[in-house]
Each structure stands twice: as C-alpha cells, then as structure tokens.
C-alpha cells in the first residue's frame, strides 16, 4: 500500500481542524527526487573522472630532442619530423634542442636535460640511453685525389697499409671521425702516430682538397651524402679519377668493434664519367640512432615510434633522408638495448588505452562503489537519532488512537488532532531527509488513517449527546480524579 498524499494532506475531520488548512509540508516525492539527483550527480562524477583520466592520459606530450651540429642532415630531419608531428596532431610533439654534435647530444641525454637524442653508434653511449629507431646508416669513404696534369706525382697510394708517413684529411670537426680513422689504421697495422691527421669543417672540404692540404681524405656520412659527393668531385677537377681505398678487413673490424658493420659503396655512387667509384668498394658503416632516456614512459615512446614510421613515407618526397629511418635492433645482444616502448611497437604488442588502464578503471570503480556503500552506511548512522525519534512519535500516534476512542470532550480531540499534525510534519521531514523509507511512511499512513477514523467517530458520538450529559460526564471524571 503506497502512501496517499491526498489523504495525508486533504482529509478533514468533522468539527475539527482541517489538515489542508495547515502549512503544507514538503512533498515526500522530493526525497525520491533528491535521491535520483544524487545518483545522477554520482554517475556524472564517475563519467567526468573517466573522461578527465582519458584526457590526462591522451593529452599531447612534448619531448625535447637533442640534435646537432647546426645545418647538419640530422638537424634537417628532426626539423621535418617536428613540423610533421604538429600537422598530424599526434600524441607526441617534438622540441629540438640544438647541440654542437652527437657527443654533446649524448651528454645532454645522460644529464636528463632532454628526452630523446640523435647520437652516433660508435660513440660512448650513455647507460641510460635506449634505442628507438635507426635514423640512418653512414659509410666511411677513403680516397686519394687524382693527380692532375703538370702536378708533381709521388708514390701512388692504393692500399690503407701504405698510409704511414702521409697526411690524412678528415672531413668534419668531430673527434669521432678521428677515432674512426684510428680504428681502421690499427686494423691494418699502421701506427696512428706515424700519420699526420688534418681536420677541417665540412664546408671547407673542397677548398682543402684543391689546396692539397692532405694526401688522403676520409669522410663519413650517408651513401648519398652531398658533402662527400662534393668533396670527391673537387678531387677530379683536373680530369683525373680519384682512387678509392677499400677496407677489405671490414668484417674483422665489425667483429672486433660491434658498433661497426661491413658495407659496400655501389659503383657510380658519386657520379662522374667514368663512374666514381668504377666498381663496388668494401667499407664499414655505423648508424645514427634516435635514443630515449631509460625512464621515459613506454607508452610515450611507443606512440613516438608509431608516429615516426607513420609519417616517414610522407616525408620521402620532400626529404629523401627520411627513407633511411629503420626500426631498431630488438635482439637482446644489441649494441644499444631497445627501449621497451619501441620494442612493443616493432613486435606488434603495443597496448591500447584500455589495455593500459583497465586495471586502474576497474579498481577505481570498485573503490567508488565501496565509498558509496560506506557513505550510505555513515549517512544512515548519522540519521539514527532522527529515525528513532520518529519511531517514538509513531508509537505515540498509535497510543492516541486508543485515547481518542475514550475521549469525553471535543476539545481533547482537537488537541490530539493538533499533536497528530505535528507528528505528520516531523514524519514528512524525516522522509525528505532520508531518515525513513517509503515502507515506514506507509505504516505511518495506516496509523494516521486509524487515528482520523477514531477521532471522527468519537466526535460524531460526542456531538450527538445532550450538553448536560456531556457536562455530567466531565464532572464525573473530574470527581473521580480528585
């Protein structure tokens, strides 16, 4: 039996105070409405927390990447990647940090000043560095400039073993190229102390060759490096053809120094007529790597790697060097260990948002459910006194039913009716506050109906009696009480 608001508010008593004339208490339905609103607010809070968590997890992340030197191919590649990442509106954005070279970039990564770095594989790699991608492979080119007409000819150099006592020009200011030359010389039994090493900037290579600053030259860069091609072209201006020195012991060098690999320079790589070189030349190669610091999030690195290879083909037409980007070596014995995030992308094990955060979402929902249960219990505990007080008032209403049936005057009935109105207000207020449930309100409604019936019946009886009989009855009771 559901509570009837019409009966609670609109019922009038014959000859007594009508409840409809009293101030209308708050409707009991407001409690259900309040509960619904609270539940809706809770659901919206949970949804908002999930949406906020998703936004927080997927908001763009900017990674600082160290690269150098200025105007190098590496810098150009990183600048192209930076613009492409912005245009694609990916999860990862790049902020280039220009350095003096690969060594300085490695130091910046070791000091946690950057998140990513472009480094040479044959340098001292920081212990915190982990491979993300191979940016490009570099080959070593050793050649002897052609001797033009009218120029003094010395002993012809055709092998590396003949370099003792000669001047060797190294293109580029980096010490790494000098160290590379020493590795090659030592493999052929040439004491580096018995050669004169001359270094000059890449943009001065052509002028150095024309002025014969060295007898032999070494350059390290991509197979199609413009710097190397221009330097070789400067060696042939008098119509002669430079002599390329093959590194026949490339396999032995690679075995002794795992950072290097045996490679070949295809015939005709550097153009010219006849081709330069006119046949394949054995050499060694090393890689330029994109590395990340070890503590960088797997999710972030995986996203960066995915974006990198997604836009690689888009950049090839505008920037051919992007085609040289390769996935890292994921073998356990790799020279530079692969970052777990990059390995997950390469192996196809990259986790989705739900894969990564499903446990957190599940436990959060469990925690919210537990908190809701605890909150409901605590709210019920706080309303215990109010609930107990209303229970006593309901018992009082039941006692008033019996009292109304024994009442001898209409005034007593009116007084009890007023008390019943107060109990009604208190009960409805408790229902609005959630202290009592609908079942308790139904029970109260039944008791109130019984009270109204008892008062109405008693009033009808009293009003049907003569006035002197009522007065005598009242006097009789008064004497009995005395």
C-alpha positions in Angstrom: 0.0 0.0 0.0 1.6 3.2 -1.1 1.2 6.5 0.9 -1.5 8.8 -0.4 -0.6 12.4 -0.3 -4.2 13.3 -0.9 -5.3 11.5 2.2 -2.4 12.9 4.2 -3.0 16.5 3.3 -6.6 16.8 2.2 -8.6 14.9 4.8 -10.8 17.0 7.1 -12.2 16.0 10.4 -15.9 16.8 11.2 -16.0 19.7 13.6 -12.2 19.8 13.9 -9.2 21.4 12.4 -8.6 20.5 8.7 -5.1 19.4 7.8 -5.5 21.1 4.4 -5.6 24.5 6.2 -2.2 23.9 7.9 1.1 24.9 6.2 1.8 22.3 3.5 4.9 20.2 4.4 7.4 19.2 1.8 6.2 16.5 -0.6 7.5 13.0 0.2 8.3 12.7 -3.5 11.0 15.2 -3.1 13.0 12.5 -1.3 12.9 10.3 -4.3 13.8 13.2 -6.5 16.7 14.1 -4.3 17.9 10.5 -4.3 17.7 10.5 -8.1 19.6 13.8 -8.4 22.3 12.5 -6.0 22.6 9.3 -8.0 22.8 11.2 -11.3 25.4 13.5 -9.8 27.4 10.5 -8.7 27.2 8.9 -12.2 28.2 12.2 -13.8 31.1 12.4 -11.4 32.3 9.0 -12.3 31.9 9.7 -16.1 33.7 13.0 -15.6 36.5 11.3 -13.8 36.9 8.7 -16.6 36.8 11.4 -19.3 39.3 13.5 -17.3 41.5 10.5 -16.9 41.3 9.8 -20.6 42.1 13.4 -21.5 45.0 13.4 -19.0 46.4 10.1 -20.4 46.0 11.1 -24.0 46.9 14.8 -23.9 49.8 15.8 -26.2 53.2 15.2 -24.8 56.2 17.4 -25.9 59.6 15.6 -26.0 62.8 17.5 -26.1 65.3 16.0 -28.6 69.0 16.9 -28.7 70.5 17.1 -32.2 73.5 18.8 -33.8 75.6 20.3 -35.2 73.8 23.2 -36.9 72.8 22.8 -40.6 73.6 19.0 -40.5 71.4 16.4 -42.1 70.3 15.2 -38.7 69.0 18.7 -37.8 67.1 18.9 -41.0 65.5 15.5 -40.4 64.4 16.5 -36.9 63.0 19.8 -38.1 61.0 18.0 -40.7 59.7 15.5 -38.2 58.8 18.3 -35.8 56.6 20.0 -38.4 55.0 16.7 -39.5 54.1 15.8 -35.9 52.4 19.2 -35.4 50.5 18.8 -38.7 49.4 15.3 -37.9 48.2 16.4 -34.4 49.6 13.3 -32.9 50.0 12.4 -29.3 53.8 13.3 -29.3 55.3 16.7 -30.3 59.0 17.4 -30.6 61.0 20.3 -29.4 64.5 20.3 -30.9 67.4 21.3 -28.7 70.4 22.1 -30.9 73.8 20.9 -29.7 77.4 21.1 -31.1 77.2 17.5 -32.2 76.5 13.9 -31.4 78.8 13.9 -28.4 77.1 16.9 -26.8 73.7 15.3 -27.6 74.7 12.2 -25.7 75.8 14.2 -22.7 72.5 16.1 -22.7 70.6 12.8 -22.6 72.9 11.4 -19.8 72.2 14.5 -17.7 68.4 14.2 -18.3 68.2 17.6 -20.0 66.4 16.0 -22.9 64.1 13.1 -23.5 65.5 12.0 -26.9 68.8 12.4 -28.7 70.4 11.7 -32.0 73.8 10.0 -31.4 76.4 8.1 -33.3 76.5 4.5 -32.6 80.3 4.5 -32.4 80.5 7.0 -29.6 80.3 6.3 -25.9 76.5 5.7 -25.5 75.1 6.8 -22.1 74.0 3.9 -19.9 70.5 5.5 -19.7 70.1 5.5 -23.5 67.8 3.0 -25.2 67.3 2.7 -28.9 64.1 3.9 -30.5 65.0 3.9 -34.2 67.9 3.9 -36.6 67.9 7.3 -38.2 70.4 6.4 -41.0 73.5 4.4 -41.8 76.8 6.1 -42.6 79.6 4.7 -44.7 83.3 5.5 -44.5 84.9 6.7 -47.7 88.7 6.8 -48.0 90.1 8.2 -51.3 93.2 9.6 -52.8 92.7 12.7 -55.0 93.6 12.4 -58.7 96.9 13.9 -59.7 96.2 16.5 -62.4 98.4 17.4 -65.3 101.6 19.3 -64.5 101.4 18.3 -60.9 104.2 16.5 -59.1 103.4 12.8 -58.7 104.5 10.9 -55.6 104.3 7.3 -54.7 100.8 6.1 -55.7 98.7 5.1 -52.7 96.4 2.2 -53.4 96.1 0.5 -50.0 95.5 1.6 -46.5 98.6 -0.2 -45.3 100.6 2.4 -47.3 99.3 5.4 -45.3 102.2 5.6 -42.8 104.0 8.9 -43.2 101.2 10.6 -45.1 98.8 13.4 -44.3 95.2 12.3 -43.9 92.5 14.9 -44.1 89.3 14.2 -42.0 86.2 15.9 -43.2 84.3 17.4 -40.2 85.4 18.7 -36.8 84.1 15.8 -34.7 86.6 13.7 -32.8 84.5 10.7 -33.6 85.8 10.7 -37.2 89.4 10.8 -36.0 88.7 7.9 -33.6 87.2 6.0 -36.6 90.3 6.6 -38.7 92.5 5.2 -35.9 90.4 2.1 -35.7 90.9 1.5 -39.4 94.7 2.2 -39.3 95.2 -0.1 -36.3 93.4 -2.9 -38.1 96.0 -2.6 -41.0 99.0 -2.3 -38.6 99.5 1.4 -39.3 100.5 3.3 -36.1 98.3 6.4 -35.9 101.2 8.3 -34.5 103.0 7.9 -37.9 100.4 9.7 -39.9 99.5 13.4 -39.8 95.8 14.0 -39.2 94.4 17.2 -40.5 90.7 18.1 -39.7 88.7 20.8 -41.4 85.0 21.7 -41.4 82.7 20.1 -44.0 82.1 23.3 -45.8 85.9 23.7 -46.3 86.4 20.3 -47.7 86.5 21.3 -51.4 88.9 24.1 -50.8 91.2 21.9 -48.7 91.4 19.3 -51.5 92.1 22.0 -54.1 95.0 23.3 -52.0 96.3 19.8 -51.3 96.2 20.0 -47.6 96.4 16.2 -47.4 97.3 13.2 -49.4 94.3 11.1 -48.4 90.9 12.0 -47.3 88.3 10.4 -45.1 84.6 11.3 -45.0 81.8 9.6 -43.1 78.1 10.1 -44.0 75.1 8.6 -45.8 75.9 6.9 -49.1 74.3 9.8 -51.0 75.8 12.5 -48.8 76.2 15.7 -50.7 79.2 16.7 -48.5 81.1 13.6 -49.5 80.0 13.9 -53.2 81.2 17.5 -53.4 84.5 16.6 -51.8 85.1 13.7 -54.2 84.0 16.0 -57.1 86.7 18.5 -56.0 89.3 15.7 -56.3 88.6 15.3 -60.0 88.6 18.8 -61.3 91.8 18.3 -63.3 90.2 15.4 -65.3 91.8 12.7 -63.2 89.9 10.0 -61.3 90.4 9.6 -57.5 91.5 6.3 -56.1 89.1 4.7 -53.6 90.8 2.7 -50.8 88.8 -0.4 -50.0 88.5 -1.5 -46.4 88.9 -5.2 -47.1 89.0 -6.1 -43.4 85.6 -4.7 -42.8 84.3 -8.0 -41.4 87.2 -8.2 -39.0 86.6 -4.6 -37.8 82.9 -5.4 -37.3 83.8 -8.5 -35.3 86.2 -6.6 -33.0 84.0 -3.5 -32.8 80.3 -4.4 -32.8 79.3 -0.8 -33.4 80.5 -1.1 -37.0 79.2 -3.2 -39.8 80.7 -4.4 -43.1 79.2 -2.5 -46.0 79.8 -1.6 -49.7 79.7 1.5 -51.7 78.0 0.8 -55.0 79.7 1.6 -58.3 78.8 5.0 -59.6 77.5 6.3 -56.3 79.3 9.7 -56.7 78.6 10.1 -60.4 81.1 11.3 -62.9 82.4 9.8 -66.1 83.9 7.3 -65.7 81.9 6.3 -62.7 83.1 7.2 -59.2 83.9 4.6 -58.0 84.1 2.4 -61.1 83.4 -0.7 -59.0 82.0 -1.7 -55.6 84.2 -0.7 -52.7 84.2 -2.5 -49.4 84.0 -0.3 -46.4 82.4 -0.2 -42.9 79.3 1.6 -41.7 77.9 2.8 -38.5 74.4 4.1 -37.5 73.0 7.3 -36.2 70.4 6.3 -33.6 67.4 8.0 -32.1 67.6 7.1 -28.4 65.4 7.8 -25.4 66.3 8.0 -21.8 65.6 4.8 -19.9 63.0 6.4 -17.6 60.8 7.7 -20.4 57.3 6.2 -20.4 56.8 3.0 -22.5 53.5 4.4 -23.7 55.1 7.7 -24.8 58.0 6.0 -26.7 55.6 3.6 -28.4 53.5 6.5 -29.5 56.5 8.4 -30.8 57.8 5.3 -32.7 54.3 4.8 -34.2 54.1 8.4 -35.4 57.7 8.3 -36.7 57.1 5.4 -39.0 53.6 6.6 -39.9 54.8 9.8 -41.4 58.2 8.5 -42.7 56.8 7.8 -46.2 55.1 11.2 -46.3 58.4 13.0 -45.9 60.3 11.0 -48.5 59.3 13.1 -51.5 60.3 16.4 -49.7 63.2 15.0 -47.7 64.7 11.8 -49.1 66.8 11.2 -46.0 63.6 10.2 -44.2 63.6 7.0 -46.2 66.7 5.8 -44.3 64.8 5.6 -41.0 64.7 2.0 -39.8 63.3 0.1 -36.8 65.8 -0.6 -34.0 67.5 -3.9 -33.4 65.4 -5.7 -30.8 67.8 -8.5 -30.2 68.9 -8.9 -26.6 72.6 -8.6 -27.5 72.1 -5.4 -29.5 74.8 -2.8 -29.1 72.2 -0.3 -27.8 69.4 -2.0 -25.9 66.0 -1.2 -27.4 63.5 0.8 -25.4 60.5 -1.4 -24.3 58.1 1.1 -25.8 59.8 0.9 -29.2 60.1 -2.9 -28.9 56.3 -3.1 -28.2 55.6 -1.2 -31.5 58.0 -3.3 -33.5 56.7 -6.6 -32.2 53.1 -5.5 -32.6 52.5 -5.7 -28.8 51.7 -2.0 -28.2 48.9 -1.7 -25.6 45.7 0.3 -26.2 44.3 2.8 -23.7 42.0 0.1 -22.2 44.8 -2.4 -22.1 47.0 0.1 -20.1 44.4 1.5 -17.8 41.7 -1.2 -17.5 43.0 -2.3 -14.1 43.0 1.3 -12.8 39.5 1.8 -14.1 38.2 -1.4 -12.5 39.8 -0.7 -9.2 38.6 2.9 -9.3 35.0 1.7 -9.9 35.4 -0.8 -7.0 36.7 1.9 -4.8 33.9 4.3 -5.7 31.3 1.6 -5.1 32.9 0.8 -1.7 33.0 4.5 -0.9 29.3 4.8 -1.9 28.4 1.9 0.4 30.4 3.3 3.3 28.9 6.8 2.7 25.4 5.4 2.7 26.0 3.5 5.9 27.5 6.6 7.5 24.6 8.7 6.4 22.2 6.2 7.9 24.2 6.2 11.1 24.0 9.9 11.4 20.2 9.8 10.9 19.8 7.1 13.5 18.6 9.5 16.3 16.2 11.2 13.9 14.8 7.8 12.8 14.5 6.6 16.5 12.7 9.8 17.4 10.2 9.4 14.6 9.6 5.8 15.6 8.6 7.0 19.1 6.3 9.6 17.6 4.6 6.8 15.5 4.1 4.8 18.8 2.6 8.0 20.3 0.2 8.2 17.3 -0.9 4.6 18.0 -1.5 5.4 21.7 -3.5 8.5 20.6 -5.9 6.2 18.7 -6.9 4.5 21.9 -7.1 7.8 23.8 -9.3 9.3 21.1 -11.8 6.5 21.5 -12.1 7.2 25.3 -12.1 11.0 25.0 -15.1 12.7 26.6 -14.8 16.2 25.0 -14.3 17.7 21.6 -11.5 19.9 23.0 -9.4 16.9 23.8 -9.9 15.5 20.3 -8.9 18.9 18.8 -5.8 18.9 21.0 -4.9 15.4 19.9 -5.5 16.4 16.3 -3.0 19.2 16.6 -0.5 16.8 18.0 -1.1 14.5 15.1 -0.4 17.4 12.7 2.9 18.0 14.4 3.8 14.2 14.1 2.8 14.3 10.4 5.2 17.3 9.8 8.0 15.5 11.6 7.4 12.3 9.6 7.4 14.0 6.3 10.6 15.9 7.2 12.3 12.6 8.1 11.2 11.1 4.8 12.7 14.1 2.9 15.9 13.7 4.8 16.1 10.0 4.0 15.9 9.0 7.7 12.9 6.8 7.0 12.0 4.7 3.9 8.8 4.5 2.0 7.7 1.4 3.8 7.9 3.3 7.1 5.8 6.1 5.6 3.2 3.6 4.5 3.0 2.2 8.0 2.6 5.8 9.3 -0.2 6.4 6.8 -2.1 3.4 8.1 -1.8 4.6 11.7 -2.8 8.1 10.7 -5.9 6.8 8.9 -6.9 4.8 12.0 -6.4 7.9 14.2 -8.6 10.0 11.8 -11.3 7.4 11.9 -11.2 7.2 15.7 -11.4 11.0 16.1 -14.2 11.3 13.5 -16.2 8.5 15.2 -15.7 9.9 18.7 -16.7 13.5 17.6 -19.8 12.2 16.0 -20.8 10.4 19.2 -20.0 13.3 21.5 -21.9 15.8 19.3 -25.0 13.6 19.3 -25.2 13.6 23.2 -27.1 16.4 25.1 -24.9 19.2 26.5 -25.8 18.4 30.2 -24.9 14.7 29.7 -21.5 15.7 28.4 -21.1 18.1 31.3 -22.1 15.5 33.8 -19.7 13.0 32.3 -16.9 15.6 32.6 -17.8 16.4 36.2 -17.9 12.7 37.0 -14.4 12.2 35.6 -13.1 15.2 37.5 -14.5 13.9 40.8 -13.0 10.5 40.1 -9.6 12.1 39.5 -10.0 14.1 42.8 
